[in-house]
Amino acid sequence: MSKDKSPFEKIVEIPAPTYKNTTPVMNIGGVELYMWDVVKASLAARLNIGLGGGAGGGKSQLFADVSGVFGNNLTYVLGRNGTDITSFYKQLNFGKLKNAMDTGGTVAQKDITEITDTLSRPITLVEEINRAAEIVQNQYFNVFEGFIELDGVKYPLGGGTLQSFTDLDGTVVTQNTNYSVGMWTANFGNGQYTGTVTMDKGLKERSHMIIDVDNFYPGSNNPSDLDSILHKSGGEIRLKDTINPEDNTQCFIDAYKHMKQNAYTPHPLEFGQELLFFRYLVLGLDNIPIGTAKNSKRIMKEVWPSKAEEENTGSGDEKLLYRMVFPASVRSGMTTIALARSLREYAKAKDSNANPTVLDSVVESFKLVAPYGGMIENPHLIKEEFVGNNYLAASRVGDIIKTRLMQKSDLIDAIARVNADNKPYTQKMLDECTGEFACFR
């Protein structure tokens, strides 16, 4: 008798209706993950996604395929200065609904159904978001946080149900598991695209993960991808929508619930490692040996990284950490950990022999989140050392971080174990928690 498939096993089996790209984005636990894999793993963790790059590389087709996977049940917006995201909702009869709630009146079933169906759409897709001015982009803040605000009232997006999760100590927590995700595309390209504008930093952070798809171009690793794209096009160059798509929304909701339950009842040692890596991203990477700034890049943010360059701070690989890497915000750090968790689950579902480590998953997650997540800074150094490519810079930094953390693997394992057993640190452990690792105390 075969066992039921896990939520992630079901997601792994969902094919891209049209998009074709076997250029590896990462290798985790011995399993190569491609763009379609990473997008699905991100959606399973309910992470917002931004897709940037030059025109014609497949962003819009990837968009269309995601739409098809969700049964074309979404809110689609074209990024233009005249866009008013609230207008998509204001046309609904919220006024009647609110008045009925306030007065105890009734609302037509048609109005209730229309409102419910619209609010419960699991995904909002914004095409060419950087063709809208930043003040228009800011309208998407709330949508990407999972709600819409109308006349001072918050309405949650994404259909959800009350779900109970059990904590490690047996406490039952009941939450509404609304599943709502935002995705956008933008054309990047050295000023080649007129009519585009810069993107608001706050929106970038709320986007969780931004991928410049030009770094993982179709055919780069396997030229036969292009053969398949041309052959299956049927001579049609235009975008291909999915006809009569199967709605797989529930698969992603189930995966998200699975992730939430695991967050409440994690593997003790894995969770102990995650806690330390989270601290390292937010606090350890903040460390810089400049006493007047209290050894903090955040404290010296007005003169960082120029101050580090003027004082020739650090040596070897440290120079990149001190001059090009800004510490993760709490949100970016949480994004990195959440994506890492989903990547581990996805890799194991794709290959039952995979054994991805927490460190590998966090580093690979960092390499994707950091380039546009406010952690890779200093454009001059990136241009000089990494041909202006944030991904090459993040990849190098990720390797440096991995090496430094591996050098502390005994300490990390020891701390994870004493925390799991609720025991105090030994003096030897405390003595090793210095510099960038002081955050482990």
Rosetta blueprint (number, residue, H / E / L):
1 M L
2 S L
3 K L
4 D L
5 K L
6 S L
7 P H
8 F H
9 E H
10 K H
11 I H
12 V H
13 E L
14 I L
15 P L
16 A L
17 P L
18 T L
19 Y L
20 K L
21 N L
22 T L
23 T L
24 P L
25 V L
26 M E
27 N E
28 I E
29 G L
30 G L
31 V E
32 E E
33 L E
34 Y L
35 M H
36 W H
37 D H
38 V H
39 V H
40 K H
41 A H
42 S H
43 L H
44 A H
45 A L
46 R L
47 L L
48 N L
49 I E
50 G E
51 L E
52 G E
53 G E
54 G L
55 A L
56 G L
57 G L
58 G L
59 K H
60 S H
61 Q H
62 L H
63 F H
64 A H
65 D H
66 V H
67 S H
68 G H
69 V H
70 F E
71 G L
72 N L
73 N L
74 L L
75 T E
76 Y E
77 V E
78 L E
79 G L
80 R L
81 N L
82 G L
83 T L
84 D L
85 I L
86 T L
87 S H
88 F H
89 Y H
90 K H
91 Q L
92 L L
93 N L
94 F H
95 G H
96 K H
97 L H
98 K H
99 N H
100 A H
101 M H
102 D H
103 T H
104 G L
105 G L
106 T L
107 V L
108 A L
109 Q H
110 K H
111 D H
112 I H
113 T H
114 E H
115 I H
116 T H
117 D H
118 T H
119 L H
120 S L
121 R L
122 P L
123 I E
124 T E
125 L E
126 V E
127 E E
128 E L
129 I H
130 N H
131 R H
132 A L
133 A L
134 E H
135 I H
136 V H
137 Q H
138 N L
139 Q L
140 Y H
141 F H
142 N H
143 V H
144 F H
145 E H
146 G L
147 F E
148 I E
149 E E
150 L E
151 D L
152 G L
153 V E
154 K E
155 Y E
156 P E
157 L L
158 G L
159 G L
160 G L
161 T L
162 L E
163 Q E
164 S E
165 F E
166 T E
167 D L
168 L L
169 D L
170 G L
171 T L
172 V E
173 V E
174 T E
175 Q E
176 N E
177 T L
178 N L
179 Y L
180 S L
181 V E
182 G E
183 M E
184 W E
185 T E
186 A E
187 N E
188 F L
189 G L
190 N L
191 G L
192 Q L
193 Y L
194 T L
195 G L
196 T L
197 V L
198 T L
199 M L
200 D L
201 K H
202 G H
203 L H
204 K H
205 E H
206 R H
207 S L
208 H L
209 M E
210 I E
211 I E
212 D E
213 V H
214 D H
215 N H
216 F H
217 Y L
218 P L
219 G L
220 S L
221 N L
222 N L
223 P L
224 S H
225 D H
226 L H
227 D H
228 S H
229 I H
230 L H
231 H H
232 K H
233 S L
234 G L
235 G L
236 E L
237 I L
238 R L
239 L L
240 K L
241 D L
242 T L
243 I L
244 N L
245 P L
246 E L
247 D E
248 N L
249 T H
250 Q H
251 C H
252 F H
253 I H
254 D H
255 A H
256 Y H
257 K H
258 H H
259 M H
260 K H
261 Q H
262 N H
263 A H
264 Y H
265 T L
266 P L
267 H L
268 P H
269 L H
270 E H
271 F H
272 G H
273 Q H
274 E H
275 L H
276 L H
277 F H
278 F H
279 R H
280 Y H
281 L H
282 V H
283 L L
284 G H
285 L H
286 D H
287 N E
288 I L
289 P L
290 I L
291 G H
292 T H
293 A H
294 K L
295 N L
296 S E
297 K L
298 R L
299 I L
300 M L
301 K L
302 E L
303 V L
304 W L
305 P L
306 S H
307 K H
308 A H
309 E H
310 E H
311 E L
312 N L
313 T L
314 G L
315 S L
316 G L
317 D L
318 E H
319 K H
320 L H
321 L H
322 Y H
323 R H
324 M H
325 V E
326 F L
327 P L
328 A L
329 S L
330 V H
331 R H
332 S H
333 G H
334 M H
335 T H
336 T H
337 I H
338 A H
339 L H
340 A H
341 R H
342 S H
343 L H
344 R H
345 E H
346 Y H
347 A H
348 K H
349 A H
350 K H
351 D L
352 S L
353 N L
354 A L
355 N L
356 P L
357 T L
358 V H
359 L H
360 D H
361 S H
362 V H
363 V H
364 E H
365 S H
366 F H
367 K H
368 L H
369 V H
370 A H
371 P H
372 Y H
373 G L
374 G L
375 M L
376 I E
377 E L
378 N L
379 P H
380 H H
381 L H
382 I H
383 K H
384 E H
385 E H
386 F H
387 V L
388 G L
389 N L
390 N H
391 Y H
392 L H
393 A H
394 A H
395 S H
396 R H
397 V H
398 G H
399 D H
400 I H
401 I H
402 K H
403 T H
404 R H
405 L H
406 M H
407 Q L
408 K L
409 S H
410 D H
411 L H
412 I H
413 D H
414 A H
415 I H
416 A H
417 R H
418 V H
419 N H
420 A H
421 D L
422 N L
423 K L
424 P L
425 Y L
426 T L
427 Q H
428 K H
429 M H
430 L H
431 D H
432 E H
433 C L
434 T L
435 G H
436 E H
437 F H
438 A H
439 C H
440 F H
441 R L
